[in-house]
């Protein structure tokens, strides 16, 4: 592991921001350049985005065009291998801590669906119901129930069942998967895991033992029903950058136990309605737009809570224009308004003071309501039998077609 990948949790806490799998906070805006330096990943540049379009024949996803997915580890190597005719698979996940997903939870799944469709590759989705049982003090039964409910929202994103395997840790861990967990665990010292994750003497041993569980879906032999005899298959992980510590550890271990280092493509955080000092949280209803919210609730939340860069008075706003750097409605439109020209028009008019905050919030309310209602219709069509089918341990014969 190089020196950038050995940055500890203690070092992170000495900065003005804390970013790890369980906490994202900052005294001001999240400094993503600082995160790239701390974590040792690389910024995603336009040459890689252009290669994605050229190799797949698909236009770049809005999250690529606008820098929502902004950092990576070895993404270029994935594209090199793909260009040589070598396959890879996708791995992402969800920690089921709440009944409903919020918009920030949808971001990695929306992008992962794009990658699956563009590259025509298989996908494994891990539901870490065991993790949430330990971190959130949920019962095992409640964690399992939430995993199935969250699976319905994930399926509603439109994944191809012939190329997708969804699994919960409580149901699937064992066999080849568990053997890989043991291999990883033997390679990571207690001091190392404390350095990476910041565990203390007050944390129970379940937390200390969990990282290998999230690490080993990166290795194809963890899924013998899918990838038997394909131990050198590469893995690409789309995720938010707060998950990076898990995979710094994984990338250190992988070559020592005979696997490729997993590649990552990492996103910004979807900010809370109140501003960019943290990410949207499922445990704070006023910070989040949920996929279960009605149009009225969305409108009320946007109008009441969405932090505005507009000025104190109309006169001052007309003179100075909005501060787009802090304006949450503009940030949200940058995620979810597909039309590049319309987004630029709004930013220009709003930034010049010719458009008022209320007008921008009205546009955002329309965009979010349409997206959430579309998701709700798709989710309503997901049955328990569909969940069972996605989670069934089965081969995927057409997964690379």
Secondary structure, DSSP 8 states (H G I E B T S, - for coil): --GGGG--HHHHHTSSEEEETTEEEESSS--HHHHHHHHT-EE--HHHHHHHHHHH-----HHHHTTSEEEEESHHHHHHHHHTT--EEEEEEE---SSS-BHHHHHHHHHHHHHHHHHT--EEEEE-HHHHHHHS---HHHHHHHHHHHHHHHHTT---TTSEEEEEHHHH-SHHHHHHHHHHHHHS-HHHHHHHH---TTS-HHHHHHHHHHHGGGSGGG-HHHHTT-TT-EEEEEEEGGGHHHHHHHHHHHGGGT----EEEEE---EETTEEEEE--TT-GGG--BTT--HHHHHHHHHHHS-----SSHHHHHHH---TTT-HHHHHHHHH---HHHHHHHHHHHHTTSS-HHHHHHHHHHHHHHHHHHHHHHHHT--HHHHHHHHS----TTTT-
